[in-house]
């Protein structure tokens, strides 16, 4: 009963999303530079896991009722946009392992969400929202002003991450409208969303420069060696998607969910410090490299995160 009570409160489930994604981020920066061959490995493995929620329907844990054509299309496109944003995210990680900067750039989606909502579904912005947008961009700009961060491929990271920002923002706007049309039928909306993410993600393999057979064999071999970590990372990511979607379904405004999601860089910094002893035991040289990336210009990062948080608070 208590878990059911928490599941019905968007603030609680919204805070779980940045926590889960921060854990995934830390795992991703370890695997991108040492296991994944390129972004195609990450997106294909992620796409397979995005289909797993349908097992809940197969085993009778949830129900599904066709919500109509328009609602289905919106939910499917919401999932498709999310997985495309993940593709740009994985692509970015092969340019820079500085996850705090990557996540801070992803937070640009927060001021973009109300703008897209205004264009696509007619939501109006108050003057205070524009002040929040300006502050959020000031915070993001701080990341480009520090010399060490500029040397860490910031501008190239920025260009690639704008693809992730746009599609992630579009996904949130599409989903909030889809859930509104489904009259509180969360699981139907989430299952269609998951189908869109999985099918479109797997379809991206058509553009993979490596032949499908070679890619499949490569992923199978990786999975045999790193099955536990793959399963852990993708399960955490799926949980992050689930609670984020639940928060979007429950929240009075989608920007509120984006506000709390902006805490991911803060969780990355905190969890990096907490998990350092464990990774040191696993691989000292890799742990040193990863955490050196995270702690570059840490004071500037903290200041930037605070400014972004204030700006995002005003937007909400």
Secondary structure, 3 states (H helix, E strand, C coil): CHHHHHHCCHHHHHHHHHHHHHHHHHHHHHHHCCCCCCHHHHHHHHHHHHCCCHHHHHCCCCCCCCCCHHHHHHHHHHHHHHHHHHHHHHHHHCCCCCHHHHHHHHCHHHHHHHHHHHHHHCCCCCHHHHHHHHHHHHHHHHHHHCHHHHHCCHHHHHHHHHHHHHHHHHHHHHHHHHHHHCCCCHHHHHHHHHHHHHHHHHHHHHHCCCCHHHHHHHHHHHHHHHHHHHHHHHHHHHHHHHHHHHHHHHCCCHHHHHHHHCCHHHHHHHHHHHHHHHHHHHCHHHHHHHHHHHCCCHHHHHHHHHHHHHHHHHHC
